[in-house]
Amino acid sequence: MYQAFYGLKGAPFGKELKPQDAFLSCSLKETRARLEYLSRVRGMGVLVGEPGAGKTFTLRVFCANLNPALFKVIYLPLATGTVMDFYRGLARSLGEEPSFRKIDLFHQIQQAVQVFFRDKKITPVFILDEMHLANPKFLLDLALLFNFAMDAFNPFILVLAGLPFLLSRLELNQTQSLAQRLVVRFQVEPLNREEVGAYLEHHLSLVGATRPLFEPPAVEAIASCSRGWPRLVNNLALTSLLWGAQLKAQLISADVVRQAATEIGL
């Protein structure tokens, strides 16, 4: 309903956004630069951010810019199954039939990584998400699993992603062996107030908007209520458009945004 009312060709704030259509905020530019550096030097990095910060989309943008002839991307969230299921998922993603014993499984994964890197000239890229759920023992295991030739070289890229307190877990004494091997660390920041308006215009232009749909006070209200977190900006802007179409409002006012904020619990 709102799309027809505002003359839009699609949903402006959905999950289907293509990586090439991303709004290049200051935080996204900096995150991309850090991850691109990691892709050149290889090794381990950590990316953290609050819920709704856009970590997963940022990683999608990063992976979309990797040459599939040179990199093999493997994405696994820790939240599914047991830790052993997680390791078996790594093995399967590398084309291996997982062994039963943990020690054999680790050897299998390491051998497969080296085959990709040395024989196929392809660098495996492991994106391990929800890592704030990992206990110190699991993080210590990762330090062992991704130790090649007595830590002499890195035939892989490993990105640990999660909520900010993942950094606190890495500061524990028993995880220092992993923390000291991190090449990059970065925390995704929210959009600033100026970026929120540009973000809204960018997403609306992608679906054919030919004029501004939010009054300046409405943009300010969205920035304030969402605190600049992209997921909240998306939800609030979409709900505001729904309210606006229902009220036959050609422009979204701050009052409409406040109604929308109440509806979604902000």
C-alpha positions as CSV (number, residue, x, y, z in Angstrom):
1,M,0.0,0.0,0.0
2,Y,2.6,2.6,1.0
3,Q,4.7,1.8,-2.1
4,A,2.0,2.7,-4.5
5,F,1.0,5.8,-2.4
6,Y,4.6,7.2,-2.5
7,G,5.4,6.0,-6.0
8,L,8.0,3.5,-5.0
9,K,9.1,0.5,-7.1
10,G,10.0,-1.7,-4.2
11,A,10.7,-1.9,-0.5
12,P,13.3,0.7,0.4
13,F,14.4,-0.7,3.8
14,G,14.3,-4.5,3.4
15,K,17.0,-7.1,3.9
16,E,17.3,-7.7,0.2
17,L,19.8,-4.8,-0.3
18,K,22.6,-5.8,-2.7
19,P,26.1,-5.2,-1.4
20,Q,26.9,-2.9,-4.3
21,D,24.0,-0.7,-3.2
22,A,25.2,-0.2,0.3
23,F,25.2,3.3,1.8
24,L,28.8,4.2,2.4
25,S,28.8,5.6,5.9
26,C,32.1,6.6,7.6
27,S,31.9,3.4,9.7
28,L,31.3,1.1,6.7
29,K,34.2,2.7,4.8
30,E,36.6,2.2,7.7
31,T,35.4,-1.3,8.3
32,R,35.8,-2.2,4.7
33,A,39.3,-0.8,4.7
34,R,40.3,-2.9,7.7
35,L,38.8,-6.1,6.2
36,E,40.5,-5.4,2.8
37,Y,43.8,-5.1,4.6
38,L,43.1,-8.4,6.3
39,S,42.4,-10.0,3.0
40,R,45.9,-8.9,1.8
41,V,47.9,-9.9,4.8
42,R,45.7,-12.9,5.8
43,G,45.3,-14.1,9.4
44,M,42.8,-13.3,12.1
45,G,40.5,-10.3,12.8
46,V,37.6,-9.4,15.0
47,L,34.6,-7.3,14.1
48,V,32.1,-6.3,16.8
49,G,29.0,-4.1,17.0
50,E,25.8,-3.6,18.9
51,P,22.7,-5.5,17.7
52,G,21.4,-3.9,14.5
53,A,24.8,-2.2,13.8
54,G,25.0,-3.9,10.4
55,K,27.9,-6.4,11.1
56,T,26.4,-9.1,9.0
57,F,25.7,-6.8,6.1
58,T,29.2,-5.3,6.3
59,L,30.6,-8.9,6.1
60,R,28.4,-9.5,3.1
61,V,29.8,-6.4,1.4
62,F,33.3,-7.6,2.2
63,C,32.7,-11.1,0.8
64,A,31.0,-9.8,-2.3
65,N,34.2,-7.9,-3.2
66,L,36.4,-11.0,-2.9
67,N,37.4,-12.7,-6.1
68,P,35.8,-16.2,-6.0
69,A,38.7,-17.6,-8.0
70,L,41.1,-16.6,-5.2
71,F,38.9,-16.9,-2.1
72,K,36.5,-19.5,-0.7
73,V,34.1,-17.9,1.9
74,I,32.7,-20.1,4.7
75,Y,30.2,-18.5,7.0
76,L,29.2,-20.3,10.2
77,P,27.3,-18.9,13.2
78,L,28.2,-20.4,16.6
79,A,24.6,-20.3,17.8
80,T,23.5,-23.5,16.0
81,G,24.2,-26.9,17.5
82,T,27.1,-28.0,19.7
83,V,30.8,-26.9,19.4
84,M,31.5,-30.3,17.8
85,D,28.7,-29.6,15.3
86,F,30.5,-26.3,14.6
87,Y,33.8,-28.0,13.9
88,R,32.1,-30.6,11.7
89,G,30.4,-27.8,9.8
90,L,33.9,-26.3,9.1
91,A,35.1,-29.7,7.8
92,R,32.1,-30.2,5.5
93,S,32.4,-26.6,4.2
94,L,35.9,-27.6,3.1
95,G,34.7,-30.6,1.3
96,E,35.6,-33.1,4.0
97,E,33.6,-35.9,5.6
98,P,34.1,-35.1,9.3
99,S,36.0,-37.4,11.6
100,F,34.5,-38.5,14.9
101,R,37.4,-37.6,17.2
102,K,38.2,-34.0,17.9
103,I,41.9,-34.4,17.3
104,D,41.3,-36.1,13.9
105,L,38.8,-33.4,13.0
106,F,41.3,-30.6,13.7
107,H,43.9,-32.4,11.6
108,Q,41.4,-32.8,8.8
109,I,40.5,-29.1,8.8
110,Q,44.1,-28.0,8.8
111,Q,45.0,-30.4,6.0
112,A,42.0,-29.2,3.9
113,V,43.0,-25.5,4.4
114,Q,46.5,-26.2,3.3
115,V,45.3,-28.1,0.2
116,F,43.2,-25.1,-0.8
117,F,46.0,-22.6,-0.2
118,R,49.0,-24.4,-1.6
119,D,47.5,-26.7,-4.3
120,K,44.4,-24.8,-5.4
121,K,45.8,-21.3,-4.8
122,I,42.6,-20.4,-3.0
123,T,42.5,-18.7,0.4
124,P,39.7,-20.0,2.7
125,V,37.9,-17.2,4.4
126,F,36.2,-18.2,7.6
127,I,33.4,-15.9,8.9
128,L,32.5,-17.1,12.4
129,D,29.5,-15.2,13.8
130,E,27.9,-14.9,17.2
131,M,31.3,-15.4,18.8
132,H,30.3,-13.5,21.9
133,L,28.6,-16.8,22.9
134,A,31.9,-18.6,22.8
135,N,33.5,-19.7,26.1
136,P,37.2,-19.2,26.7
137,K,38.0,-22.9,26.1
138,F,36.4,-22.7,22.6
139,L,38.4,-19.5,21.8
140,L,41.6,-21.3,23.0
141,D,40.7,-24.2,20.7
142,L,40.5,-21.8,17.8
143,A,44.0,-20.6,18.6
144,L,45.2,-24.2,18.2
145,L,43.1,-25.0,15.2
146,F,44.4,-22.0,13.2
147,N,48.0,-22.5,14.1
148,F,49.9,-23.6,11.0
149,A,53.6,-24.7,10.7
150,M,54.3,-23.6,14.3
151,D,52.6,-20.2,13.5
152,A,55.0,-19.6,10.7
153,F,52.3,-18.6,8.1
154,N,48.6,-18.0,7.7
155,P,47.0,-19.8,4.8
156,F,43.6,-18.5,5.8
157,I,41.5,-15.5,6.7
158,L,39.5,-15.8,10.0
159,V,37.0,-13.1,11.0
160,L,35.4,-13.4,14.5
161,A,32.2,-11.4,14.6
162,G,29.9,-10.7,17.6
163,L,28.6,-8.3,20.2
164,P,31.1,-5.8,21.8
165,F,31.7,-7.9,24.9
166,L,33.5,-10.5,22.6
167,L,36.5,-8.1,23.1
168,S,36.2,-8.6,26.9
169,R,36.3,-12.3,26.4
170,L,39.5,-12.0,24.4
171,E,41.1,-10.1,27.2
172,L,40.9,-13.0,29.6
173,N,44.3,-14.6,30.5
174,Q,43.4,-18.0,28.9
175,T,42.5,-16.4,25.6
176,Q,45.7,-14.3,25.2
177,S,47.2,-16.7,22.7
178,L,44.3,-15.9,20.4
179,A,44.0,-12.2,21.1
180,Q,47.7,-11.6,20.5
181,R,47.4,-13.1,17.0
182,L,44.6,-10.7,15.8
183,V,45.7,-8.6,12.9
184,V,42.8,-6.2,13.0
185,R,40.1,-5.2,15.6
186,F,37.2,-3.0,14.7
187,Q,33.9,-1.9,16.3
188,V,31.1,-0.9,14.0
189,E,29.7,2.5,14.9
190,P,26.2,3.9,14.3
191,L,25.3,6.4,11.7
192,N,25.8,10.0,12.8
193,R,22.9,12.5,12.6
194,E,23.9,13.9,9.3
195,E,24.3,10.4,7.8
196,V,20.8,9.3,8.8
197,G,19.2,11.8,6.4
198,A,21.6,10.8,3.6
199,Y,20.9,7.1,4.4
200,L,17.2,7.6,4.1
201,E,17.5,9.4,0.8
202,H,19.9,6.8,-0.6
203,H,17.6,3.9,0.2
204,L,14.5,5.7,-1.2
205,S,16.4,6.6,-4.4
206,L,17.2,3.0,-4.9
207,V,13.4,2.2,-5.3
208,G,12.6,5.2,-7.5
209,A,11.8,8.0,-5.1
210,T,12.0,11.4,-6.9
211,R,11.5,13.7,-4.0
212,P,12.1,13.8,-0.2
213,L,9.5,11.9,1.8
214,F,10.6,12.9,5.3
215,E,10.5,16.4,6.6
216,P,13.7,17.6,8.3
217,P,12.2,17.3,11.8
218,A,11.1,13.7,10.9
219,V,14.7,12.8,10.0
220,E,15.8,14.3,13.2
221,A,13.3,12.2,15.1
222,I,14.4,9.1,13.4
223,A,18.0,9.8,14.2
224,S,17.1,10.4,17.8
225,C,14.9,7.4,18.3
226,S,17.1,5.0,16.5
227,R,20.4,6.4,17.9
228,G,21.7,5.8,14.4
229,W,21.7,2.0,14.4
230,P,20.8,1.0,10.8
231,R,18.3,-1.8,11.7
232,L,16.3,0.6,13.9
233,V,16.5,3.3,11.3
234,N,15.1,0.8,8.7
235,N,12.3,-0.4,11.0
236,L,11.3,3.1,12.1
237,A,11.4,4.5,8.5
238,L,9.3,1.7,7.1
239,T,6.7,1.9,9.9
240,S,6.6,5.7,9.4
241,L,5.9,5.2,5.7
242,L,3.1,2.7,6.6
243,W,1.6,5.3,9.0
244,G,2.1,8.1,6.4
245,A,0.2,6.2,3.7
246,Q,-2.6,5.4,6.1
247,L,-2.9,9.1,7.0
248,K,-2.6,10.2,3.3
249,A,0.4,12.3,4.3
250,Q,2.5,13.3,1.3
251,L,5.4,14.1,3.7
252,I,6.3,12.2,6.8
253,S,6.2,14.5,9.8
254,A,7.9,14.1,13.2
255,D,4.5,13.3,14.7
256,V,4.2,10.4,12.4
257,V,7.7,9.2,13.3
258,R,6.8,9.4,17.0
259,Q,3.7,7.3,16.3
260,A,5.8,4.7,14.5
261,A,8.3,4.7,17.3
262,T,5.6,4.0,19.8
263,E,4.3,1.1,17.7
264,I,7.7,-0.6,17.5
265,G,8.6,0.0,21.1
266,L,11.2,2.8,20.8
